[in-house]
Amino acid sequence: MPGERTTGRAGMIAAQVLVLSLLAVLTVRLWYLQVPMGDHYAELAASNRTQDLIVPATRGLIVDAAGRPMVGNRVELVVSADFHALRKRDDGGAEILARVAEVVGEPLEELQKRMRLCGPDVSRPCWPGSPYQPVTLAEGVEPQEALQILERREDFPGISAQQLAVRDYPQGASGAQVLGYLQPVTQEELEAREELRAQFSGVDQVGRDGLEAVYDDRLRGTAGVRTLAVNNRGEVTGVVREQAPDPGMHLVTHLDERVQEITEKALAAGIKRARSSGKPTESGAAVVLDVRNGGVVAMASLPSYDPSVWNGGIDQETFDELLSEKAGNPLTSRVTQGQYPPASTFKVSSLAAGVAGGADLKGTYACPSSISVGNRSFENYEGTTHGSLSLHRAIVVSCNTVFYQLAYDQWKADGGSAPTEGTADVFRKTAEGFGFGEPTGIDLPHEAAGRIPSREWKKELWDATKDESCKRAKEGYPDVEDPQRASYLRSVAKENCTDGYRWRAGDAVNFSIGQGDVLVTPLQLARAYAAIANGGTLWEPRVGKALVSPDGGEVQRIEPEKAGELQIPDEVLSYLRSALTEVPKSGTAAGAFNGFPQDEVSIAGKTGSASALGSESSAWFASYAPADDPRLAVVVLVPKGGTGGETSAPIAREIYDGIYGFTKKEDEAAEGAEEGEEEKEEPERREPALPGGEPRSELPEIRPDGSFDHPGADA
């Protein structure tokens, strides 16, 4: 029995020790939770009684150089749906959507389509944003409609109605490709961009193109945070704290809204004239640059579109049209993304290259109707001949055969089809020195690089296409209905199959007049002519001029940046400028500028007509003014529009007329005839879009209420 008592006593002691140990552990744990971790758990407890609401910032405006609005904001009532809340319901939210459709007056099928997440196999309308943000069902809702939803929340679970800022485009389709548009944040963007996740409000949108995309982070501003007090039933009982959103900065551009309007109207009228004369053109591009800093004063690409179509979702038909070749690809900016043979406007580069290769700037050159290169004949436009002339006159009358010969001579000096190492290759190098063949660096997305072909490029192209060329050389083109064209294509295929890797004499002479495989964008050409005008500086073009805070207190200038210098002697540059000044007076653009007051504003420029097999020529005119004190460069392109002198030069004339306030005599006569007046001897002046032809250098002022003080603001 003593042993049993001993055993029992030991068990009790062990139990007591265990209990005391547990109490000690519990005491230590309680101390740890209450003292070291007390603040942490106090915050967690508070978070159970509060809820953070991200408040989106007001997006900054985009204005022209004078402060005129190009993109603004307007407030609309928007009805949205919680994607997950509706999808969790047994009927997928169909009953609730039907009630919403009845209130807002939209077809139920339309709202159901908007609730679908966009994907490769999903047609528009659909939701392009994240499924974790409210899906927009209807914009521009009437207040009484929104009140029905807000006052009967039990009938509309997962549905919200609130006021949101929506982008407004007071100029409609004007400059649409430059300005860009907004779309909801996608889930992929949220996962990839930390700054979006940190400030995600659930209704955020981001720039998808143009300036809206490039300056998105500055325009969007910084979201605020409102901490709400909630009870255990989730009801809001008050505001605990609030950090106000910081509005986005306004973007002041180099654009001038009046010049933009003039440019687009002149381009549209020129395309219409070309079509009425039988040309198959449907598109065009025009750009106006400040030659002293690369500022983009106007940029037009037609056809265009109204960017407000993106607001509230876009239907499939409209979406397809924006991407349609038949509709002219209105989303594409032909100024920065269109790539075309520059034709005779390229001769400014070829003249400089010819002189660099040894041609005498003061020499005399033959301009026959054609020259033979190898087994081919290369002709002047329409077989014209001009006898012997200077390089100056060759630019004025646009003699192709002079430049053919310069290029052919240089090709032979470089070794022909079997070049030696270290060839001069001055035509290619000079063209690259003009900025061709690479992006200009403009502050717009998706800029094309153009193409300056070379011997190396030709070899790479041959490697990639020789199998198809050899196949066509053997089988021909049975799919081509025109026998003559099919025969020509087969002969080209045979030539490419056997030695398409060689830089042949025909490649060199075509290069000299901006034909063949040479491609440039209208913006590249405008920058090159601006460099000729300003003494040789290649600027990176800029649309943005400054970022300004809503109260005007902070100004961040977007400084112009030099991209390089033309590597040609001053003597050659002066020679080029002298020749270009004569083109609108006695050369290929003289007809377009007949009656223009050249004694007041002298125009310098060059026409170009890019031919293509089986297609109408594309019309170019590249220019700057005033010729004696250059300030503006204007380039116009009308694909399939005919010759530069008949189609593009008159468009540029209208742009200059509007900028300087000139009026054509025939315009005055037509107005007088309508009013029953006699024709006036001299045209009257109208208000110039740019007084003195000077782009605005100073920034517009911001009023105390945050609006810009611009011409017509109080009208």
C-alpha positions in Angstrom: 0.0 0.0 0.0 2.9 2.4 0.7 3.9 1.9 -3.0 0.5 2.9 -4.2 0.4 6.0 -2.1 3.9 6.9 -3.4 2.7 6.4 -7.0 -0.4 8.5 -6.5 1.5 11.3 -4.9 3.9 11.3 -7.8 1.0 11.5 -10.3 -0.6 14.4 -8.4 2.7 16.2 -8.4 3.2 15.6 -12.1 -0.4 16.9 -12.8 0.3 20.0 -10.7 3.5 20.6 -12.6 1.7 20.2 -15.9 -1.1 22.6 -14.8 1.4 25.1 -13.6 3.4 24.8 -16.8 0.3 25.4 -18.9 -0.7 28.4 -16.8 2.8 29.8 -17.2 2.7 29.3 -21.0 -0.8 30.9 -21.1 0.3 33.8 -19.0 3.4 34.4 -21.2 1.2 34.1 -24.3 -1.4 36.5 -22.9 1.4 39.0 -22.1 2.8 38.6 -25.6 -0.5 39.2 -27.2 -1.5 42.2 -25.0 1.9 44.0 -24.8 4.3 43.4 -27.7 1.4 42.5 -30.2 -1.1 44.8 -28.7 -0.9 47.6 -31.3 -1.0 45.1 -34.2 -4.2 43.4 -33.0 -5.7 46.8 -32.2 -5.2 47.7 -35.8 -6.8 44.4 -37.0 -9.7 45.0 -34.7 -10.1 48.5 -36.0 -10.0 47.2 -39.6 -13.0 45.1 -38.8 -14.9 48.3 -38.2 -13.6 50.3 -41.1 -13.4 50.1 -44.9 -11.0 51.9 -47.2 -12.5 53.4 -50.4 -10.1 54.4 -53.1 -11.3 57.7 -54.6 -10.1 58.2 -58.3 -8.4 61.5 -59.2 -9.8 63.8 -61.8 -7.8 63.3 -65.0 -5.9 66.2 -66.4 -7.0 68.1 -69.5 -5.2 68.1 -72.9 -5.2 71.6 -74.4 -3.6 73.3 -77.4 -0.8 75.9 -77.2 -3.3 78.6 -76.5 -5.2 76.7 -73.8 -8.1 75.6 -76.0 -9.5 72.3 -74.9 -8.7 69.3 -77.1 -9.7 66.7 -74.5 -11.7 67.5 -71.4 -13.9 65.9 -68.8 -17.7 65.9 -68.2 -19.6 64.3 -65.3 -22.1 61.6 -66.1 -24.3 59.3 -64.1 -23.1 55.7 -64.7 -24.8 52.5 -63.8 -22.4 49.6 -63.1 -22.6 46.0 -62.1 -20.5 43.8 -59.8 -19.4 41.0 -62.1 -18.8 38.4 -59.5 -22.0 39.2 -57.5 -24.2 38.7 -60.5 -22.4 35.6 -61.7 -22.9 33.9 -58.3 -26.7 34.1 -58.6 -28.5 31.1 -59.8 -29.7 32.8 -63.0 -26.4 34.5 -63.6 -27.9 37.9 -62.7 -30.5 37.8 -65.6 -33.4 38.9 -63.4 -31.5 41.8 -62.0 -30.2 42.9 -65.4 -33.8 42.8 -66.7 -34.8 45.2 -64.0 -31.8 47.5 -64.9 -32.7 47.3 -68.6 -36.3 48.4 -67.8 -35.1 51.4 -65.7 -32.4 52.7 -68.1 -34.3 51.9 -71.3 -31.7 49.6 -72.8 -32.4 46.2 -74.3 -31.7 43.3 -71.9 -29.6 41.6 -74.6 -27.3 44.6 -74.8 -26.7 44.6 -71.1 -26.0 40.9 -71.1 -23.4 41.4 -73.8 -21.7 44.1 -71.8 -21.4 41.8 -68.9 -19.2 39.4 -70.9 -15.5 39.6 -70.5 -13.7 40.5 -73.8 -11.6 37.8 -75.4 -10.5 36.5 -78.9 -13.8 34.8 -79.4 -16.1 37.4 -77.8 -17.7 40.0 -80.0 -18.3 43.6 -78.9 -19.8 45.0 -76.8 -18.1 43.2 -74.0 -16.1 44.2 -70.8 -12.5 45.0 -71.7 -11.5 45.7 -68.1 -10.8 43.6 -65.0 -13.6 41.4 -63.6 -12.8 42.9 -60.2 -14.0 46.4 -61.2 -17.6 47.5 -61.8 -18.8 46.7 -65.3 -20.3 49.7 -67.0 -23.8 49.0 -68.1 -25.1 52.4 -69.1 -23.6 55.9 -69.2 -25.4 59.3 -69.4 -28.2 57.9 -67.2 -30.9 60.4 -66.1 -31.0 61.3 -62.4 -34.5 59.9 -61.8 -33.3 56.6 -63.3 -30.3 56.4 -61.0 -32.5 57.3 -58.0 -34.7 54.3 -58.7 -31.7 52.0 -58.4 -30.3 53.8 -55.3 -33.6 53.8 -53.4 -34.5 50.2 -54.1 -31.2 48.5 -53.4 -32.9 45.3 -52.4 -34.2 45.0 -55.9 -30.8 45.7 -57.5 -28.1 43.8 -55.5 -24.7 44.1 -57.1 -25.8 47.2 -59.1 -24.5 50.7 -58.4 -25.1 54.2 -59.8 -22.6 57.0 -59.3 -21.3 60.1 -60.9 -18.1 59.6 -62.9 -15.9 61.8 -65.0 -16.0 60.8 -68.7 -13.6 62.0 -71.4 -15.1 64.7 -73.6 -13.8 65.6 -77.1 -15.0 69.1 -78.0 -13.3 69.0 -81.4 -14.9 65.6 -82.4 -12.7 63.6 -84.7 -10.1 66.3 -85.0 -6.6 64.9 -84.1 -8.1 61.7 -82.9 -5.0 59.5 -83.5 -2.8 62.1 -81.8 -5.0 62.4 -78.7 -5.8 58.7 -78.1 -8.5 57.3 -75.9 -9.2 55.6 -72.6 -10.2 52.0 -71.7 -10.8 50.2 -68.4 -7.8 48.7 -66.6 -7.4 45.0 -67.5 -6.5 42.3 -65.1 -3.2 41.8 -66.9 -2.3 45.5 -66.4 -3.2 45.3 -62.7 -0.9 42.3 -62.3 1.9 44.0 -64.3 1.8 47.6 -63.1 2.4 48.1 -59.4 1.3 51.8 -59.4 -2.1 50.7 -60.7 -2.6 48.1 -58.0 -1.6 50.6 -55.3 -4.3 53.1 -56.4 -6.9 50.9 -58.0 -10.3 52.4 -57.4 -12.4 49.9 -59.3 -13.4 52.4 -62.0 -9.9 53.3 -63.3 -9.2 53.8 -67.0 -5.8 54.0 -68.7 -4.6 55.6 -72.0 -4.7 53.2 -74.9 -3.2 55.3 -77.7 -1.8 58.7 -78.5 -1.0 61.3 -75.8 -3.5 59.6 -73.4 -1.1 56.6 -73.4 2.3 58.3 -73.4 1.4 60.7 -70.6 -1.0 58.4 -68.8 0.7 58.4 -65.4 0.8 62.2 -65.3 -2.7 62.8 -66.6 -4.2 60.3 -64.2 -3.0 61.9 -61.0 -2.9 60.1 -57.6 -6.0 58.5 -56.1 -7.3 59.4 -52.6 -8.3 57.2 -49.8 -11.6 57.6 -47.7 -11.7 55.4 -44.6 -15.3 54.7 -43.7 -16.6 53.5 -40.3 -18.9 50.5 -40.6 -21.0 48.5 -38.0 -21.2 44.8 -37.7 -24.0 44.7 -40.3 -21.7 46.4 -42.8 -23.5 49.7 -42.8 -21.5 52.9 -43.1 -21.8 55.0 -40.0 -19.3 57.8 -40.8 -15.9 58.8 -42.2 -12.9 58.0 -40.0 -10.3 59.8 -42.1 -9.9 61.1 -45.7 -6.9 61.7 -48.0 -8.1 63.7 -50.9 -7.1 62.6 -54.4 -4.4 64.7 -56.2 -5.8 65.6 -59.6 -3.8 64.8 -62.7 -1.7 67.4 -64.4 -2.9 69.2 -67.5 -1.0 68.6 -70.7 -0.3 71.7 -72.8 0.7 70.8 -76.3 2.4 72.4 -79.3 -0.8 71.8 -81.2 -2.8 74.8 -82.4 -6.5 73.9 -82.6 -7.2 76.4 -85.4 -4.2 75.2 -87.5 -5.3 71.6 -86.8 -8.8 72.5 -88.1 -7.4 74.2 -91.2 -5.1 71.3 -91.9 -7.8 68.7 -91.7 -10.3 70.7 -93.8 -7.7 71.4 -96.5 -6.7 67.7 -96.5 -10.3 66.5 -96.8 -11.0 69.0 -99.6 -7.9 67.9 -101.5 -8.9 64.2 -101.2 -12.4 65.1 -102.5 -11.0 67.0 -105.4 -8.7 64.1 -106.3 -11.5 61.6 -106.2 -13.7 63.9 -108.4 -11.0 63.8 -111.0 -10.9 60.0 -111.0 -8.1 59.3 -108.6 -8.8 56.2 -106.4 -7.6 57.9 -103.2 -9.5 57.6 -99.9 -6.9 58.8 -97.4 -4.3 61.4 -96.6 -1.8 62.8 -94.1 -0.5 66.2 -93.3 1.8 67.6 -90.6 2.9 71.1 -89.6 6.1 71.4 -87.5 7.9 74.2 -85.8 11.3 74.0 -87.5 13.1 75.7 -84.5 12.2 73.1 -81.9 10.3 70.2 -83.5 7.0 71.1 -82.0 4.0 69.5 -83.7 1.6 72.4 -84.6 -0.9 70.2 -86.4 -1.1 66.5 -87.4 -3.9 65.2 -89.5 -4.6 61.7 -90.8 -7.7 60.8 -92.8 -10.0 59.0 -92.5 -10.4 59.7 -88.8 -12.9 58.8 -86.1 -14.6 60.3 -83.0 -12.8 58.9 -80.0 -16.0 59.2 -77.9 -17.1 55.9 -79.4 -15.0 54.2 -76.7 -17.0 55.7 -73.9 -19.3 53.2 -72.3 -18.2 50.3 -74.5 -18.1 49.9 -78.2 -20.2 47.6 -80.5 -18.6 45.1 -82.7 -19.6 46.8 -86.0 -17.9 50.0 -84.9 -14.9 48.2 -83.6 -14.5 46.2 -86.8 -14.8 49.4 -88.8 -12.0 51.1 -86.8 -9.7 48.2 -87.8 -11.0 47.8 -91.3 -8.9 48.4 -94.4 -12.1 49.1 -96.4 -12.8 51.9 -94.0 -9.3 53.2 -94.3 -8.0 52.0 -90.9 -9.0 55.2 -89.1 -7.2 54.1 -85.9 -3.9 54.3 -87.8 -2.0 57.6 -87.9 -0.6 57.9 -91.4 1.7 60.6 -90.3 3.7 58.5 -87.9 2.8 54.9 -88.9 2.2 55.1 -92.7 5.3 54.1 -94.7 5.5 55.2 -98.4 8.1 55.8 -101.2 9.0 59.5 -100.9 9.6 59.9 -104.6 11.2 63.2 -105.7 10.9 64.8 -102.3 13.9 62.5 -101.5 16.1 64.2 -104.0 17.3 66.7 -101.4 19.2 63.7 -99.9 20.3 62.4 -103.2 21.7 65.8 -104.3 23.8 66.0 -101.1 24.9 62.4 -101.6 25.9 63.1 -105.2 28.1 66.0 -104.2 29.6 63.9 -101.4 30.4 61.3 -104.0 32.3 63.8 -106.2 29.6 65.6 -108.3 30.4 69.3 -109.0 27.8 71.6 -107.3 28.5 74.2 -109.9 28.6 71.7 -112.9 26.2 71.2 -115.8 24.3 67.9 -116.2 22.4 66.3 -119.1 18.7 65.8 -118.6 17.6 63.4 -121.4 14.2 61.8 -121.5 15.7 58.5 -120.3 19.0 56.7 -119.6 19.9 53.0 -120.0 21.1 51.1 -117.0 22.1 47.5 -117.7 19.3 46.2 -119.9 16.6 48.6 -118.7 15.6 52.1 -119.6 14.8 54.5 -116.7 12.8 57.5 -117.8 11.9 61.0 -116.7 8.3 61.7 -115.7 6.2 61.4 -118.9 9.4 61.2 -120.9 10.2 64.9 -120.7 13.7 66.3 -121.5 15.3 69.5 -120.3 18.7 69.5 -122.1 21.7 70.6 -120.0 21.0 72.1 -116.6 22.5 72.7 -113.2 21.7 70.6 -110.1 19.7 73.7 -108.9 17.5 73.5 -112.0 17.3 69.7 -111.7 15.5 70.1 -108.3 13.2 72.9 -109.7 12.0 70.9 -112.7 12.5 67.5 -110.9 14.7 65.9 -113.5 14.9 62.2 -112.7 17.6 61.3 -115.2 20.2 63.6 -113.6 19.8 61.7 -110.3 19.7 58.3 -112.0 23.1 59.1 -113.5 24.6 60.4 -110.2 23.5 57.2 -108.5 24.6 54.9 -111.3 28.1 56.5 -111.4 28.4 56.0 -107.6 27.2 52.4 -107.9 29.9 51.6 -110.4 32.5 53.4 -108.2 31.5 51.2 -105.3 32.2 48.1 -107.3 28.7 47.5 -108.8 27.2 44.1 -108.0 30.5 42.9 -106.6 31.6 45.7 -104.3 34.9 45.9 -102.6 35.3 46.3 -98.9 34.9 49.8 -97.5 32.6 51.2 -100.2 31.6 54.8 -99.9 27.9 54.0 -100.1 27.2 57.7 -99.8 23.6 57.6 -101.0 22.6 55.3 -98.1 24.7 57.0 -95.5 23.4 60.5 -96.5 19.8 59.3 -96.3 20.4 57.9 -92.8 22.0 61.2 -91.9 18.7 62.9 -92.8 17.0 60.7 -90.2 15.4 58.3 -92.6 15.2 54.6 -91.7 14.7 55.0 -88.0 11.9 56.4 -85.7 12.1 60.2 -85.0 11.4 59.7 -81.3 8.2 61.6 -81.2 6.1 61.3 -78.0 3.5 59.1 -79.6 3.3 55.3 -79.5 3.8 52.8 -82.4 5.9 55.0 -84.6 7.2 53.3 -87.8 10.9 53.3 -88.7 10.5 53.5 -92.5 13.2 51.8 -94.5 16.5 52.7 -96.1 17.5 49.6 -98.1 21.2 48.5 -98.2 23.2 45.7 -99.6 22.9 43.8 -96.3 19.2 44.3 -96.2 18.9 43.0 -99.8 20.8 39.8 -98.8 18.5 39.2 -95.7 15.4 39.8 -97.9 16.7 37.3 -100.4 17.3 34.6 -97.8 13.8 35.0 -96.6 12.0 35.0 -100.0 14.2 33.0 -102.4 12.1 29.8 -102.1 8.9 31.7 -103.1 10.7 33.6 -105.8 12.1 30.4 -107.3 8.7 28.7 -107.1 7.1 31.6 -108.9 9.9 31.7 -111.5 9.0 28.1 -112.4 5.2 28.2 -112.0 4.5 31.8 -112.9 1.4 33.7 -111.7 -1.7 31.9 -112.9 -3.7 33.7 -110.3 -3.0 37.1 -112.0 -5.6 37.9 -114.7 -3.6 40.4 -116.6 -1.2 38.5 -118.9 1.2 41.4 -119.2 1.4 41.9 -115.5 1.7 38.1 -114.9 4.6 38.0 -117.4 6.3 40.9 -115.7 6.0 39.4 -112.2 7.4 36.1 -113.4 10.5 37.8 -115.0 11.1 39.7 -111.7 10.7 36.3 -109.8 13.3 34.7 -112.1 15.7 37.6 -111.5 15.2 37.5 -107.7 15.6 33.7 -107.7 19.0 33.7 -109.3 20.7 36.8 -107.9 18.1 38.7 -105.8 20.7 39.1 -103.1 22.8 41.5 -105.2 22.4 45.3 -104.9 21.9 45.9 -108.6 22.2 49.1 -110.7 18.4 49.4 -110.9 18.2 49.4 -107.1 20.7 52.2 -106.9 19.0 54.4 -109.5 15.5 53.8 -108.0 16.9 54.7 -104.6 18.1 58.1 -105.9 14.5 59.3 -106.6 12.9 57.8 -103.5 11.4 54.8 -105.3 12.0 51.1 -105.2 12.4 49.8 -101.6 12.8 53.2 -99.9 10.0 54.0 -97.4 9.5 57.0 -95.2 6.8 58.4 -93.0 5.4 61.9 -93.5 6.8 62.8 -90.1 10.3 61.7 -91.1 10.1 63.8 -94.2 8.8 66.8 -92.4 11.6 66.6 -89.9 14.2 66.4 -92.7 12.8 69.5 -94.4 12.7 71.3 -91.1 16.4 70.5 -90.7 17.1 72.0 -94.1 15.2 75.0 -93.1 16.7 75.6 -89.7 20.3 75.2 -90.7 20.8 71.5 -90.1 19.4 70.4 -86.7 17.3 67.3 -86.6 14.8 67.6 -83.6 12.9 64.9 -81.9 9.3 66.0 -82.7 7.2 66.8 -79.7 3.5 67.1 -79.3 3.6 67.7 -75.5 4.9 71.2 -74.5 4.4 71.3 -70.7 2.7 69.6 -67.8 0.8 72.1 -65.6 -0.8 71.5 -62.2 -4.5 72.3 -62.0 -3.8 75.5 -60.0 -1.0 76.5 -62.3 1.5 76.5 -59.4 3.7 73.7 -60.9 5.0 73.8 -64.4 7.1 71.1 -66.0 8.4 72.0 -69.4 8.8 69.2 -71.9 12.1 70.4 -73.4 12.9 69.9 -77.1 15.7 67.4 -77.7 18.2 67.3 -80.6 18.4 64.1 -82.4 21.4 65.0 -84.5 22.8 67.3 -87.2 22.7 67.0 -91.0 26.2 65.9 -92.0 26.4 68.0 -95.2 28.4 71.2 -95.8 26.9 74.6 -95.3 27.5 75.3 -99.0 25.3 72.3 -100.0 22.6 73.3 -97.5 22.4 76.8 -98.9 22.3 75.4 -102.4 19.4 73.1 -101.5 17.5 76.0 -99.9 17.9 78.2 -102.9 16.7 75.5 -105.3 13.7 74.6 -103.1 12.7 78.3 -103.0 12.2 78.2 -106.7 10.0 75.1 -106.9 6.7 76.9 -105.9 7.6 79.9 -108.1 8.8 78.5 -111.4 8.9 74.7 -110.9 6.6 71.8 -110.4 4.5 73.5 -107.7 4.1 76.9 -109.4 0.6 76.2 -110.5 -0.6 75.4 -107.0 0.9 78.7 -105.7 -0.2 80.9 -108.5 -1.5 84.1 -106.9 0.1 83.3 -103.5 1.8 86.5 -102.1 5.4 85.1 -102.3 6.7 88.6 -101.9 5.3 88.5 -98.3 5.7 84.8 -97.4 8.1 82.9 -99.7 7.4 79.2 -99.8 10.2 76.6 -100.3 9.3 73.0 -101.2 9.5 70.0 -103.4 6.8 67.9 -105.1 6.9 64.1 -105.4 4.8 61.5 -107.3 5.5 58.0 -106.1 4.6 55.5 -108.8 3.5 51.9 -108.2 2.9 49.1 -110.6 -0.7 48.8 -111.4 -1.7 51.7 -109.2 -2.2 55.5 -109.3 0.8 57.6 -108.1 0.9 58.9 -104.5 1.2 62.7 -104.2 3.7 64.4 -102.0 4.6 68.0 -101.2 7.3 68.8 -98.6 7.9 72.4 -97.7 8.8 75.1 -95.3 8.1 78.9 -94.9 9.0 81.6 -94.9 11.9 80.6 -97.1 14.1 83.5 -96.0 13.4 83.1 -92.2 11.9 79.6 -91.8 9.5 78.9 -89.0 7.1 76.2 -90.2 7.5 73.0 -92.2 4.4 71.5 -93.9 4.3 68.1 -95.5 1.2 66.6 -97.3 0.7 63.1 -98.6 -2.3 61.7 -100.6 -1.8 58.0 -101.4 -3.0 57.2 -104.9 -3.8 60.8 -105.3 -1.9 61.6 -108.5 1.0 64.0 -108.8 2.4 66.1 -106.0 1.9 69.3 -108.0 -1.8 68.7 -108.9 -3.0 67.2 -105.5 -0.7 67.8 -102.5 0.8 71.2 -103.3 -2.7 72.8 -103.4 -3.5 71.3 -100.0 -0.3 72.8 -98.6 -1.3 76.1 -100.2 -4.6 76.1 -98.3 -2.8 75.3 -95.1 -0.4 78.2 -95.6 -3.4 80.5 -96.6 -5.1 79.7 -93.3 -2.0 80.1 -91.2 -1.1 83.5 -92.6 -4.7 84.7 -93.3 -4.5 84.9 -97.0 -7.5 84.4 -99.3 -7.4 83.1 -102.8 -8.7 85.5 -105.5 -11.0 82.7 -106.8 -12.4 82.3 -103.3 -13.1 86.0 -103.1 -14.7 85.9 -106.6 -16.9 83.0 -105.6 -18.0 84.8 -102.4 -18.7 88.0 -104.3 -20.7 86.1 -107.0 -22.9 84.6 -104.3 -23.5 88.0 -102.8 -24.1 89.6 -106.2 -20.9 91.7 -106.0 -18.4 92.3 -108.7 -15.1 90.5 -108.5 -12.5 92.3 -106.4 -9.1 93.0 -107.8 -7.2 92.0 -104.6 -8.2 89.4 -102.1 -9.2 90.5 -98.6 -7.3 89.2 -95.6 -8.9 87.0 -93.0 -7.7 86.5 -89.4 -4.5 84.4 -89.5 -4.5 81.3 -87.4 -1.0 82.1 -86.3 -0.4 85.9 -86.3 2.9 86.5 -88.0 3.2 82.7 -88.7 4.7 82.3 -85.2 3.7 79.3 -83.1 3.0 80.3 -79.6 6.0 80.1 -77.3 4.4 81.2 -74.0 2.2 78.9 -72.0 -1.5 79.8 -71.5 -2.6 81.1 -68.2 -4.8 79.3 -65.7 -7.7 81.1 -64.1 -8.4 81.0 -60.4 -11.2 78.4 -61.1 -8.7 76.1 -62.7 -9.8 76.7 -66.3 -7.5 78.0 -69.1 -7.6 81.5 -70.3 -7.7 81.0 -74.0 -9.1 82.9 -77.1 -12.9 82.6 -77.1 -13.0 81.3 -73.5 -15.7 83.9 -72.6 -17.6 83.7 -75.9 
